[in-house]
Amino acid sequence: MPEEVLFKSENVQNRSEIATYLRQVADSLDAGGDITLRAGDQSVTMDPPPSLTFEVKAEREGPTGKPGELSIEFELEWDEDGGGGGQLEIE
């Protein structure tokens, strides 16, 4: 299935700034409201359904046995015509 990127932003921020951003997203999800992503002249507003798929992925990219790049990725996903499901625990 082809992918259409509606919004993309990547920049360096400190841990506190990232935590604040994630709290804002969490508060919007908890309140059942829209989520607006904005960076410069880019903007997209989305309305996640009550149930959606939450994917968390920890990755290491780079050559085996040598230093690489580590990442933690969070993804919220749903069908445009309805939501998904799933359970995750973060410790």
C-alpha positions as CSV (number, residue, x, y, z in Angstrom):
1,M,0.0,0.0,0.0
2,P,1.5,3.4,-1.0
3,E,2.4,5.9,1.8
4,E,1.6,9.6,1.6
5,V,3.5,11.7,4.1
6,L,1.1,14.4,5.4
7,F,3.6,15.9,7.9
8,K,7.2,15.4,8.9
9,S,9.4,17.2,11.4
10,E,12.8,16.2,12.7
11,N,14.9,18.3,15.0
12,V,17.2,18.2,18.0
13,Q,15.5,18.9,21.3
14,N,16.4,18.3,24.9
15,R,14.7,15.6,26.9
16,S,12.5,18.0,28.8
17,E,11.2,19.6,25.5
18,I,10.4,16.2,24.1
19,A,8.6,15.2,27.3
20,T,6.5,18.4,27.2
21,Y,5.5,17.7,23.6
22,L,4.6,14.1,24.3
23,R,2.5,15.2,27.3
24,Q,0.6,17.6,25.1
25,V,-0.1,14.8,22.6
26,A,-1.2,12.5,25.6
27,D,-3.4,15.2,27.0
28,S,-5.1,15.7,23.6
29,L,-5.6,11.9,23.3
30,D,-7.0,11.7,26.8
31,A,-9.4,14.5,26.2
32,G,-10.6,12.9,22.9
33,G,-9.7,16.0,20.9
34,D,-7.9,16.6,17.7
35,I,-4.2,16.6,17.4
36,T,-2.6,19.4,15.4
37,L,1.0,19.0,14.3
38,R,2.7,22.2,13.3
39,A,6.3,23.1,12.2
40,G,7.1,26.3,10.3
41,D,4.5,26.6,7.4
42,Q,3.5,22.9,7.7
43,S,0.4,21.9,9.6
44,V,-1.9,18.9,9.8
45,T,-4.9,18.2,12.2
46,M,-6.0,14.7,12.8
47,D,-8.8,13.2,14.9
48,P,-7.8,9.8,16.3
49,P,-10.7,7.5,17.1
50,P,-11.3,6.2,20.6
51,S,-9.4,2.9,19.8
52,L,-6.2,2.8,17.7
53,T,-3.1,0.8,17.3
54,F,-0.1,2.0,19.3
55,E,3.2,0.7,18.0
56,V,6.4,1.1,20.0
57,K,9.7,0.1,18.5
58,A,13.3,0.2,19.8
59,E,15.9,-0.1,17.0
60,R,19.6,-0.1,16.5
61,E,20.8,0.9,13.0
62,G,24.3,0.4,11.8
63,P,26.9,-2.3,11.1
64,T,27.0,-5.4,13.3
65,G,29.5,-5.1,16.2
66,K,30.1,-1.4,15.6
67,P,28.5,1.7,17.1
68,G,25.3,2.7,15.4
69,E,22.3,4.8,16.0
70,L,19.7,3.9,18.6
71,S,16.0,5.0,18.4
72,I,12.7,4.6,20.2
73,E,9.7,5.1,17.8
74,F,6.1,5.7,18.8
75,E,3.4,5.3,16.2
76,L,-0.4,5.8,16.5
77,E,-2.2,4.1,13.6
78,W,-5.9,3.7,12.6
79,D,-7.9,3.1,9.5
80,E,-9.6,6.1,8.1
81,D,-12.9,4.2,8.3
82,G,-12.4,2.9,11.8
83,G,-10.0,2.1,14.7
84,G,-7.7,-0.8,15.6
85,G,-6.8,-2.2,19.0
86,G,-4.0,-3.7,21.1
87,Q,-2.5,-3.6,24.6
88,L,1.0,-2.3,25.6
89,E,2.7,-1.9,28.9
90,I,5.6,0.4,29.5
91,E,7.7,0.0,32.6
